[in-house]
Amino acid sequence: MFTGIIETLGTIEKLENEGHNLHMTIHSSIATELKIDQSIAHNGVCLTVVALNGDTYTVTAIEETLQKSNLGFLKEGDVVNLERAMVLGARLDGHIVQGHVDQTAICTSIEEKNGSWFFSFEYDAKQNNVTIEKGSITIDGTSLTVIDSNINTFSVAIIPYTYENTRFNSYKKGTIVNLEFDVIGKYVAKLMGTAK
């Protein structure tokens, strides 16, 4: 379980395919604090640490994860958002995030407004995921509040701190991002018969 508050960034040092799996070796300031079997969210995708080596660690993504997320598009040298699992009893500063990406979206516009940024995204509505005004959304693991919610589009406002300390400063029009929709909203949609 995660909160959507990005702890730090990591840099992809090595990518290695093994069958349909992708092993990712990541350089990060938190690598020396990790242990084997620990869960870490990478752009919002929960993956397990399988190897440690100094200031790098390795995780493995399976085929389904690669198909549902943007991890399969990563290249060596790319930066990823990182968050370790939440500590029971600590403050929940973001919202409840499972680390299970529902689908991807495309960044359709970026607008700077007096020191903050507005990012708009479009996603495939056929999967019946929904956003609501002032509701929670996780973009590449970052907990955010939805504005301008429509059937398959929405926007978020990014403050300077988030812009500077997450992947948002590298986004361009056309960037593919991971989305995890609010878990409570998903249960409500399922009970109402509007979700698959």
C-alpha positions in Angstrom: 0.0 0.0 0.0 1.3 3.5 -0.9 0.2 7.1 -0.4 1.1 8.6 -3.8 3.7 11.0 -2.2 6.8 10.5 -4.3 9.8 9.9 -2.1 12.6 10.3 -4.6 13.6 9.7 -8.2 15.6 6.8 -9.7 17.5 6.5 -12.9 17.3 3.4 -15.1 20.8 2.0 -15.2 20.2 -1.3 -17.0 17.3 -3.0 -18.8 17.4 -6.7 -19.5 14.8 -8.9 -21.1 14.3 -12.5 -20.0 11.5 -14.1 -21.9 8.5 -11.8 -21.4 9.9 -10.4 -18.2 11.9 -7.1 -17.9 14.6 -6.8 -15.3 15.3 -3.1 -14.4 18.3 -2.0 -12.5 17.8 1.4 -10.9 20.3 3.8 -9.4 18.7 5.6 -6.4 19.7 7.4 -3.2 17.5 5.0 -1.2 19.0 1.8 -2.7 21.3 1.3 0.4 18.2 1.3 2.7 16.4 -1.4 0.8 16.1 -5.1 1.3 15.3 -8.1 -0.9 11.5 -8.7 -1.2 10.7 -5.0 -0.4 7.9 -3.4 -2.4 8.5 -0.1 -4.2 6.3 1.8 -6.5 8.0 2.7 -9.8 5.9 5.3 -11.7 3.1 4.0 -9.6 3.7 0.3 -10.3 4.4 -1.9 -7.3 7.5 -4.1 -7.9 9.6 -6.3 -5.6 13.3 -5.8 -5.1 15.1 -9.0 -6.3 18.7 -7.9 -6.1 20.9 -5.2 -4.4 24.3 -3.9 -5.3 25.5 -0.7 -3.6 23.5 2.3 -4.8 21.5 0.2 -7.3 18.8 -2.4 -7.0 16.9 -4.6 -9.4 13.2 -5.3 -9.9 11.3 -7.4 -12.4 8.2 -6.5 -14.4 6.1 -9.3 -15.9 4.4 -9.1 -19.3 0.9 -8.0 -18.0 2.6 -5.1 -16.1 4.4 -4.0 -19.2 1.2 -4.1 -21.3 -0.8 -2.1 -18.7 1.8 0.5 -17.8 4.5 2.8 -19.3 7.4 0.7 -17.9 7.8 -1.1 -21.3 8.7 2.3 -22.9 11.5 3.0 -20.5 15.1 3.4 -21.8 18.4 3.4 -20.0 19.0 6.8 -18.5 15.2 7.5 -18.0 14.0 8.8 -14.6 11.2 7.1 -12.6 9.2 8.2 -9.6 9.8 6.1 -6.5 7.9 5.5 -3.3 8.5 2.8 -0.7 5.4 1.2 0.9 3.7 3.2 3.6 4.4 2.6 7.2 1.4 1.5 9.3 0.5 4.2 11.7 2.1 7.0 9.7 0.2 10.0 8.2 -1.6 9.3 4.9 -0.6 12.5 3.2 -1.8 11.6 -0.3 -4.6 9.0 -0.7 -4.9 5.2 -0.7 -2.8 3.9 -3.6 -2.4 0.2 -4.3 0.4 0.3 -6.8 -1.8 -1.4 -9.4 -1.9 0.6 -12.6 -5.4 0.5 -14.3 -4.3 1.9 -17.6 -2.2 4.5 -19.4 -3.1 8.0 -20.6 -1.5 10.5 -23.0 -0.6 14.0 -22.0 -2.6 16.3 -24.3 -1.5 19.7 -23.1 0.7 21.5 -20.6 0.0 25.1 -19.6 2.1 27.2 -17.2 0.0 29.6 -15.1 1.6 32.0 -12.7 4.2 29.6 -11.3 2.1 26.4 -11.4 1.3 24.1 -14.3 -1.9 22.6 -15.6 -1.5 19.1 -17.3 -4.3 17.6 -19.3 -4.6 13.9 -20.1 -6.8 11.6 -22.2 -7.4 7.9 -21.6 -9.4 5.1 -23.3 -13.0 5.3 -21.9 -13.7 1.7 -23.0 -12.2 0.4 -19.7 -15.0 2.3 -17.8 -12.6 4.1 -15.4 -13.9 7.4 -14.2 -12.6 10.6 -12.6 -14.6 13.1 -10.6 -14.0 16.8 -9.9 -11.9 17.1 -6.7 -11.5 13.4 -6.6 -8.1 11.6 -6.4 -6.0 10.2 -9.2 -2.6 8.7 -9.3 -0.4 9.7 -12.2 3.0 7.8 -12.4 2.6 7.2 -8.7 1.9 10.8 -7.8 -1.3 11.5 -5.8 -3.2 14.4 -7.3 -6.6 16.1 -7.3 -8.7 16.0 -10.5 -9.9 19.2 -12.1 -11.9 19.5 -15.4 -13.2 15.9 -15.3 -14.9 14.6 -18.4 -15.7 11.2 -19.8 -12.2 10.3 -20.8 -10.2 13.4 -20.1 -9.1 15.3 -17.0 -6.6 17.9 -15.8 -4.4 18.3 -12.7 -2.7 21.4 -11.3 1.0 20.9 -10.3 2.7 23.1 -7.8 6.4 24.0 -8.2 7.6 21.5 -5.6 5.9 18.6 -7.3 7.0 19.8 -10.7 10.7 20.0 -9.6 10.7 16.7 -7.6 8.9 14.3 -9.9 8.8 13.2 -13.5 6.3 16.0 -14.3 9.2 18.3 -15.4 10.0 15.9 -18.2 6.5 15.5 -19.6 5.7 16.8 -23.0 2.6 16.6 -25.2 2.3 12.9 -26.1 4.0 11.5 -23.0 2.4 8.3 -21.9 1.7 8.1 -18.1 0.4 5.4 -15.8 -3.0 5.9 -14.1 -4.4 4.4 -11.0 -8.0 5.5 -10.4 -9.3 5.9 -6.9 -9.9 2.5 -5.3 -13.1 3.6 -3.5 -14.4 5.0 -6.8 -13.7 1.7 -8.5 -15.6 -0.3 -5.9 -18.6 2.1 -6.2 -18.5 1.8 -10.0 -18.4 -2.0 -9.7 -21.4 -2.1 -7.3 -23.4 0.3 -9.5 -22.7 -2.0 -12.5 -20.8 0.6 -14.5 -17.4 -1.1 -14.4 -16.1 -4.3 -15.9 
